[in-house]
Amino acid sequence: MDILSAEYLSALLSIIVIDLVLAGDNAIVIGLAARNLAKDQQKKVILWGTVGAIGIRAIATLAVVWLLKIPGLLLIGGILLVWIAYKLLAEEKGHDVKAGESMWAAIRTIIIADALMGLDNVLAVAGAAHGDFSLVIIGLLVSVPIVVWGSTLILKWVERFPIIITIGAAVLAYTASKMIVDEKFLKGFFDDNPIIKWGLTLLIIVGVVFFGKRKQNKSVSLEQK
């Protein structure tokens, strides 16, 4: 893809949105792991824990970008991402993260917890990159500073404007649909039938948002009873 093309820029925007929407987990993990440390140590833990977590996530994402080139895995990844997009709206995520008793213990906790919890981010970013490694790198370079220094602000925005999560779920659903229609053995069929292609894309996005919001509203009404 040409770096200045509309396709490249829209894919880059999708990656940045995905990174920011899923950054809430990063903020919570950091906060929980560093909560027992002194203020000056917390700053170091936030920096080095995030650097380590992002490094592992970048390597994992590049590996998944390569793996998605294997026939059939793009389709499987797309279906998995539909489920991840639905869960982003429908479910409250639990965070059972042990507080570190020392700076290095807290850093280790952040890196391990983020690696275990980061599958959704890795798959989503790899899918949005469409096999272009530069998109992954540029997306990380743009979004990582925001995640490191603005993750708590992102959490506050999400609490104040819940529509941000809905937009994020829609972007994930769109990315999932792109993965499905770009699968090698399906691409020819969808390219020859653009109405079916865009109809499926719209169906996935609307379906994820509709059913995700419905499940979310049911959970809220049950909590209020």
C-alpha positions as CSV (number, residue, x, y, z in Angstrom):
1,M,0.0,0.0,0.0
2,D,1.1,3.6,-0.8
3,I,1.8,5.4,2.5
4,L,-0.2,8.4,1.4
5,S,-3.1,6.4,-0.1
6,A,-6.6,6.6,1.5
7,E,-6.5,2.8,2.2
8,Y,-3.2,3.1,4.1
9,L,-4.3,6.1,6.1
10,S,-7.7,4.6,7.0
11,A,-6.0,1.4,8.1
12,L,-3.6,3.5,10.3
13,L,-6.5,5.4,11.8
14,S,-8.2,2.0,12.6
15,I,-5.1,0.8,14.3
16,I,-4.8,4.0,16.4
17,V,-8.5,3.8,17.4
18,I,-8.1,0.1,18.3
19,D,-5.0,0.8,20.4
20,L,-6.7,3.6,22.3
21,V,-10.1,1.8,22.9
22,L,-8.3,-1.2,24.2
23,A,-5.8,0.9,26.3
24,G,-8.1,0.9,29.2
25,D,-6.9,-2.6,30.2
26,N,-3.3,-1.3,30.1
27,A,-4.1,1.5,32.5
28,I,-6.0,-0.8,34.9
29,V,-3.2,-3.4,34.9
30,I,-0.5,-0.7,35.6
31,G,-2.6,0.9,38.3
32,L,-3.2,-2.4,40.1
33,A,0.4,-3.6,39.8
34,A,1.9,-0.4,41.1
35,R,-0.6,0.5,43.8
36,N,1.6,-0.6,46.8
37,L,4.8,1.3,45.7
38,A,6.0,4.8,46.5
39,K,5.1,7.6,44.1
40,D,8.6,7.9,42.7
41,Q,8.8,4.2,42.0
42,Q,5.3,4.2,40.4
43,K,6.5,6.5,37.7
44,K,9.4,4.1,36.8
45,V,7.1,1.1,36.9
46,I,4.6,2.9,34.6
47,L,7.4,3.7,32.1
48,W,9.3,0.4,32.1
49,G,6.3,-1.8,32.6
50,T,4.6,-0.2,29.6
51,V,7.8,-0.3,27.4
52,G,8.2,-4.1,28.2
53,A,4.5,-4.8,27.6
54,I,4.4,-2.8,24.3
55,G,7.6,-4.5,23.1
56,I,6.1,-8.0,23.6
57,R,2.9,-6.9,22.0
58,A,4.7,-5.4,19.0
59,I,6.6,-8.7,18.4
60,A,3.4,-10.7,18.9
61,T,1.5,-8.5,16.5
62,L,4.2,-8.8,13.8
63,A,4.1,-12.6,14.2
64,V,0.3,-12.6,13.8
65,V,0.5,-10.4,10.7
66,W,2.8,-13.0,9.2
67,L,0.6,-15.9,10.3
68,L,-2.5,-14.3,8.9
69,K,-1.0,-14.8,5.4
70,I,-1.5,-18.6,5.8
71,P,-4.7,-19.6,3.9
72,G,-7.7,-19.8,6.1
73,L,-6.3,-18.0,9.1
74,L,-7.6,-14.6,7.9
75,L,-11.1,-16.0,8.0
76,I,-10.7,-17.6,11.4
77,G,-9.1,-14.4,12.7
78,G,-12.0,-12.3,11.3
79,I,-14.6,-14.6,13.0
80,L,-12.6,-14.4,16.3
81,L,-12.5,-10.6,16.0
82,V,-16.3,-10.4,15.6
83,W,-16.6,-12.1,18.9
84,I,-14.0,-9.8,20.5
85,A,-15.9,-6.7,19.2
86,Y,-19.1,-8.1,20.7
87,K,-17.5,-8.8,24.0
88,L,-16.0,-5.3,24.2
89,L,-19.6,-4.0,24.4
90,A,-21.3,-6.8,26.1
91,E,-19.0,-7.8,29.0
92,E,-17.3,-6.1,32.0
93,K,-13.7,-7.3,32.1
94,G,-12.4,-8.6,35.4
95,H,-8.9,-7.7,36.5
96,D,-7.4,-9.9,39.1
97,V,-3.9,-8.4,39.1
98,K,-1.6,-8.8,42.2
99,A,0.1,-5.7,43.4
100,G,3.9,-5.8,43.1
101,E,5.8,-5.6,46.4
102,S,8.9,-4.2,44.6
103,M,9.5,-2.1,41.5
104,W,10.8,-5.1,39.4
105,A,8.0,-7.4,40.7
106,A,5.4,-4.8,39.6
107,I,7.1,-4.4,36.2
108,R,7.1,-8.2,35.7
109,T,3.4,-8.3,36.7
110,I,2.5,-5.6,34.2
111,I,4.4,-7.4,31.3
112,I,3.0,-10.9,32.1
113,A,-0.6,-9.6,32.7
114,D,-0.6,-7.5,29.5
115,A,0.8,-10.4,27.4
116,L,-2.0,-12.7,28.7
117,M,-4.7,-10.1,28.2
118,G,-3.5,-8.6,24.9
119,L,-4.8,-11.2,22.4
120,D,-7.7,-9.0,21.4
121,N,-5.4,-6.0,20.7
122,V,-2.8,-8.2,18.8
123,L,-5.4,-9.8,16.6
124,A,-7.2,-6.5,15.9
125,V,-4.1,-4.6,15.0
126,A,-2.8,-7.4,12.9
127,G,-6.1,-7.6,11.0
128,A,-6.2,-3.9,10.4
129,A,-2.6,-3.9,9.1
130,H,-3.6,-6.0,6.1
131,G,-0.2,-7.7,6.0
132,D,1.7,-4.4,6.1
133,F,4.4,-4.4,8.8
134,S,4.9,-0.6,8.6
135,L,1.3,0.0,9.6
136,V,1.9,-1.9,12.9
137,I,5.1,0.0,13.7
138,I,3.7,3.5,12.8
139,G,0.5,2.7,14.6
140,L,2.4,1.8,17.8
141,L,4.7,4.8,17.5
142,V,1.7,7.1,17.3
143,S,-0.5,5.4,20.0
144,V,2.0,4.2,22.5
145,P,2.9,7.7,23.9
146,I,-0.8,8.4,24.2
147,V,-1.3,5.0,26.0
148,V,1.6,5.6,28.4
149,W,0.8,9.2,29.4
150,G,-2.9,9.3,28.7
151,S,-4.3,5.9,29.7
152,T,-6.0,7.2,32.8
153,L,-7.4,10.1,30.8
154,I,-8.7,7.6,28.2
155,L,-10.5,5.7,31.1
156,K,-12.1,8.9,32.2
157,W,-13.3,9.7,28.7
158,V,-14.7,6.2,28.3
159,E,-16.6,6.6,31.6
160,R,-17.9,10.0,30.6
161,F,-18.6,9.2,26.9
162,P,-19.6,5.5,26.6
163,I,-20.1,6.0,22.9
164,I,-16.3,5.8,22.5
165,I,-16.6,2.0,23.3
166,T,-19.4,1.7,20.8
167,I,-17.3,3.4,18.1
168,G,-14.3,1.1,19.0
169,A,-16.5,-2.0,18.7
170,A,-17.7,-0.8,15.3
171,V,-14.1,-0.3,14.2
172,L,-13.2,-3.8,15.4
173,A,-16.3,-5.2,13.6
174,Y,-15.3,-3.4,10.4
175,T,-11.7,-4.8,10.7
176,A,-13.2,-8.3,11.2
177,S,-15.3,-8.0,8.1
178,K,-12.3,-6.8,6.1
179,M,-10.4,-9.9,7.2
180,I,-13.2,-12.2,6.2
181,V,-13.8,-10.7,2.7
182,D,-10.0,-10.5,2.1
183,E,-9.5,-14.2,2.7
184,K,-7.7,-15.5,-0.4
185,F,-10.2,-18.2,-1.3
186,L,-13.2,-15.9,-0.7
187,K,-11.8,-12.6,-2.1
188,G,-12.6,-13.4,-5.8
189,F,-16.3,-14.1,-4.9
190,F,-16.6,-10.9,-2.9
191,D,-14.8,-8.8,-5.5
192,D,-17.2,-10.1,-8.1
193,N,-20.2,-9.4,-5.9
194,P,-19.7,-6.0,-4.2
195,I,-23.3,-5.7,-3.0
196,I,-22.8,-9.0,-1.0
197,K,-19.4,-7.8,0.2
198,W,-20.6,-4.5,1.6
199,G,-23.9,-6.0,2.7
200,L,-21.9,-8.5,4.9
201,T,-19.7,-5.7,6.2
202,L,-22.7,-3.7,7.2
203,L,-24.4,-6.7,8.7
204,I,-21.4,-7.6,10.9
205,I,-21.0,-4.0,12.1
206,V,-24.8,-3.5,12.8
207,G,-25.0,-7.0,14.4
208,V,-22.1,-6.5,16.7
209,V,-23.3,-3.0,17.9
210,F,-27.0,-4.1,18.2
211,F,-26.4,-7.4,20.1
212,G,-23.6,-6.0,22.1
213,K,-25.6,-3.0,23.3
214,R,-28.6,-5.2,24.0
215,K,-26.5,-7.5,26.2
216,Q,-25.0,-4.5,27.9
217,N,-28.4,-3.0,28.6
218,K,-29.7,-6.3,30.0
219,S,-26.7,-6.5,32.4
220,V,-27.2,-2.9,33.6
221,S,-30.9,-3.5,34.2
222,L,-30.1,-6.7,36.2
223,E,-27.6,-4.8,38.3
224,Q,-30.2,-2.1,39.1
225,K,-32.8,-4.7,40.3
